[in-house]
């Protein structure tokens, strides 16, 4: 079973967080992560995945246009994404930089796609997803891995 970890990263911090999410997905037996940037993702990547964990830097309190473009371009896959697991992560340049509103903008798209949304587990922060200001530190990377593992575990349960 495959989980797509999709991200847009201009400065590299969101990619680093995506890599930490990927480690969590890969830690679950029978599940593997497919790490793709918004430049490289395909409709087939969406359709062949049991879940999508999408991440973005904060751009004016919402996801980057490059990530939104993927959701817009792939709208034809919407009905086939119904029931798959979705989750979000975000990075910003400031502690109060709009990370939660950015994750909610990603989650809104996933809800419209009919996806089953999960936040990060209680063993992490128990909120909308994983987020950080600047590069992820060890605690944030660990929380990102927990989010990835949670999505993989929920996807396994839904697909058995």
C-alpha positions as CSV (number, residue, x, y, z in Angstrom):
1,X,0.0,0.0,0.0
2,X,1.3,3.5,-0.9
3,X,0.8,6.8,0.8
4,X,1.7,9.9,-1.3
5,X,3.7,12.6,0.6
6,X,3.2,15.7,-1.5
7,X,4.9,19.0,-0.9
8,X,5.9,22.4,-2.3
9,X,9.1,23.8,-0.9
10,X,10.9,26.9,-2.1
11,X,13.5,27.2,0.6
12,X,13.8,23.6,1.6
13,X,12.1,23.5,5.1
14,X,8.9,22.0,3.8
15,X,10.8,19.3,1.9
16,X,12.7,18.5,5.2
17,X,9.4,18.1,7.0
18,X,8.0,16.0,4.2
19,X,11.0,13.7,4.5
20,X,10.3,13.3,8.2
21,X,6.6,12.4,7.4
22,X,7.9,9.9,4.9
23,X,9.9,8.1,7.6
24,X,6.8,7.6,9.6
25,X,4.8,6.2,6.7
26,X,7.7,3.8,5.9
27,X,7.8,2.6,9.6
28,X,4.4,0.9,9.2
29,X,4.6,-2.7,7.9
30,X,3.1,-3.1,4.4
31,X,3.0,0.6,3.7
32,X,5.5,2.7,1.7
33,X,5.7,6.4,1.1
34,X,5.9,8.0,-2.3
35,X,7.6,11.4,-1.8
36,X,6.8,13.9,-4.6
37,X,7.1,17.6,-5.1
38,X,4.2,19.5,-6.7
39,X,6.4,19.7,-9.9
40,X,6.7,16.0,-10.2
41,X,3.4,14.5,-9.0
42,X,1.0,12.9,-11.4
43,X,-2.7,12.0,-11.3
44,X,-1.6,8.3,-11.2
45,X,0.3,9.1,-8.0
46,X,-2.9,10.3,-6.5
47,X,-5.0,7.4,-7.7
48,X,-2.6,4.7,-6.8
49,X,-2.2,6.0,-3.2
50,X,-4.4,5.0,-0.3
51,X,-3.7,8.4,1.3
52,X,-2.2,11.8,0.7
53,X,-0.3,13.8,3.2
54,X,0.2,17.3,1.7
55,X,2.5,20.1,2.9
56,X,3.1,23.7,2.1
57,X,4.9,26.7,3.3
58,X,2.6,29.5,4.5
59,X,1.8,32.0,1.8
60,X,-0.5,34.7,3.1
61,X,-2.1,32.2,5.6
62,X,-2.9,29.6,3.0
63,X,-1.2,26.9,0.9
64,X,1.2,27.8,-1.8
65,X,-0.3,28.4,-5.3
66,X,1.8,25.4,-6.6
67,X,0.0,23.0,-4.2
68,X,-3.4,24.5,-4.9
69,X,-2.7,24.1,-8.6
70,X,-2.3,20.3,-8.1
71,X,-5.7,20.1,-6.4
72,X,-7.2,22.2,-9.1
73,X,-5.6,20.3,-12.0
74,X,-6.5,16.9,-10.5
75,X,-10.1,17.7,-9.8
76,X,-11.1,15.0,-12.3
77,X,-9.8,12.4,-9.8
78,X,-12.1,13.7,-7.1
79,X,-14.7,10.9,-7.0
80,X,-11.9,8.2,-7.1
81,X,-10.2,9.9,-4.1
82,X,-13.3,9.5,-1.9
83,X,-12.6,7.5,1.2
84,X,-8.8,7.8,1.0
85,X,-6.9,9.2,4.0
86,X,-5.7,12.8,4.0
87,X,-3.5,14.9,6.3
88,X,-1.6,18.1,6.2
89,X,1.6,19.8,7.4
90,X,3.0,23.3,7.1
91,X,6.1,25.4,7.6
92,X,6.4,29.2,8.1
93,X,9.0,31.8,8.7
94,X,7.5,33.0,12.0
95,X,6.0,31.4,15.1
96,X,2.6,33.0,14.4
97,X,2.9,32.8,10.6
98,X,-0.4,31.1,9.8
99,X,0.5,27.5,9.9
100,X,-2.9,26.3,11.1
101,X,-4.8,28.3,8.5
102,X,-2.5,26.9,5.9
103,X,-3.2,23.3,7.0
104,X,-6.9,24.1,7.1
105,X,-6.7,25.3,3.4
106,X,-5.2,21.9,2.5
107,X,-7.8,20.0,4.6
108,X,-10.6,21.9,2.8
109,X,-9.4,20.7,-0.5
110,X,-9.2,17.1,0.8
111,X,-12.7,17.3,2.3
112,X,-14.0,18.4,-1.1
113,X,-12.2,15.4,-2.6
114,X,-14.2,13.2,-0.2
115,X,-11.1,12.1,1.8
116,X,-11.1,11.0,5.4
117,X,-9.1,13.6,7.3
118,X,-6.8,12.8,10.2
119,X,-4.7,15.2,12.3
120,X,-1.5,14.3,14.1
121,X,-1.9,11.8,17.0
122,X,-2.2,12.7,20.6
123,X,1.4,11.3,21.1
124,X,2.5,14.3,18.9
125,X,0.4,17.5,19.3
126,X,-3.1,16.2,18.7
127,X,-4.0,19.0,16.4
128,X,-4.5,19.7,12.7
129,X,-1.2,18.3,11.5
130,X,2.5,18.9,12.0
131,X,4.0,22.4,11.6
132,X,7.1,24.4,12.4
133,X,8.7,27.8,12.0
134,X,11.9,27.5,10.0
135,X,13.6,24.1,9.6
136,X,12.1,21.3,11.6
137,X,13.9,20.5,14.8
138,X,14.2,17.0,16.3
139,X,10.8,17.2,18.1
140,X,9.0,18.5,15.0
141,X,10.6,15.8,12.9
142,X,9.5,13.1,15.4
143,X,6.0,14.6,15.4
144,X,6.0,14.5,11.5
145,X,7.0,10.9,11.6
146,X,4.1,10.2,14.0
147,X,1.7,11.9,11.6
148,X,3.0,9.8,8.7
149,X,2.6,6.6,10.7
150,X,-0.9,7.5,11.8
151,X,-2.0,8.1,8.2
152,X,-0.4,4.8,7.2
153,X,-2.1,2.9,10.0
154,X,-5.6,4.5,9.3
155,X,-5.2,3.7,5.6
156,X,-4.4,0.0,6.4
157,X,-7.5,-0.2,8.6
158,X,-9.7,1.3,6.0
159,X,-8.4,-1.0,3.3
160,X,-8.6,-4.3,5.1
